[in-house]
Amino acid sequence: MAKTNLTLVTEFLLIAFTEYPELAVPLFHLFLFIYLTTLLGNLGMITLIRMDRRLHTPMYFLLSHLSFMDICYSSVTVPQTMAMLLEHGATLSYTRCVAQFFLFTFFGSIDCYLLALMAYDRYVAVCQPLLYVTIMTQRARLGFVTGAYIAGLLSALVRTVTAFTLTFCGNNEIDFIFCDLPPLLKLTCGDSYTQEMVIIVFAIFVLPASMVVTVVSYLFIIVAILRIPSAGGRAKTFSTCTSHLTAVSLFFGTLIFMYLRDNSGQASEQDQVVSVFYTTVIPMLNPLIYSLRNKEVKEALRKVLSRIKLS
């Protein structure tokens, strides 16, 4: 039997968008604008929450951590994407690809858990308002956030170890903006059944588990809102949840599209657009969603701006 020569991959070549060299400079400026807006928006949200005492509540405590995660989440991929556009491709060593994969999974997992915790916070605020202060104590919030970070770390470790015990051989080109699971699976050779099963288990414990907490919380919220006799009362109560519900829909919707579907025969260009949306656009939109659709944040922002004008 003839043996097939297989060259093991020691580095990866990112080639997303390289087939359109004429778009490199415009896309670079677009990514730069989005990244700077992400940094300014999320840093501004964190600063605003710290400065205004009215925002020293469990919901905004969780939101400040979400904003920090969005900065980290975006920083893992966007600067590299901008460099790739200018250089018409980017070569990553095996170690650097592992590090990027781990960090992206770590920050992305924490995002999922924080969004689920924010849904639980809204459930307690709407359905058990008299017990809200008792349940969402400072110690409880710190415990929730610490648990989210630990769970994110464990998820990232399991997913990274599983993904990089796969054997990569032959073509080392990744038609994607960073080292993510779907494009890496295309480079594998040999049996990857065990790793794929572990990856499915990871998906079940991160995405669906977070979504179940979110959906169940909002089902109870909707039932509680429908019991409010006045239309004005229902609208006012629901308005406290719309910002979070919008952010959840955007984030989980794109992740479901990427990870909880059949990855065979994917359209690379379609995946590139979706990956740009959840790694680049959503972290930029979150502070805008919470500021434009939230009365407390808008009032705190007006207060800070008026102080700046007076000074």
Salt bridges, closest charged atoms under 4 A:
ASP52 OD2 - ARG54 NH2 3.15
ASP121 OD2 - ARG122 NH2 2.77
ASP271 OD1 - ARG261 NH2 2.59
GLU299 OE1 - ARG54 NH1 3.75
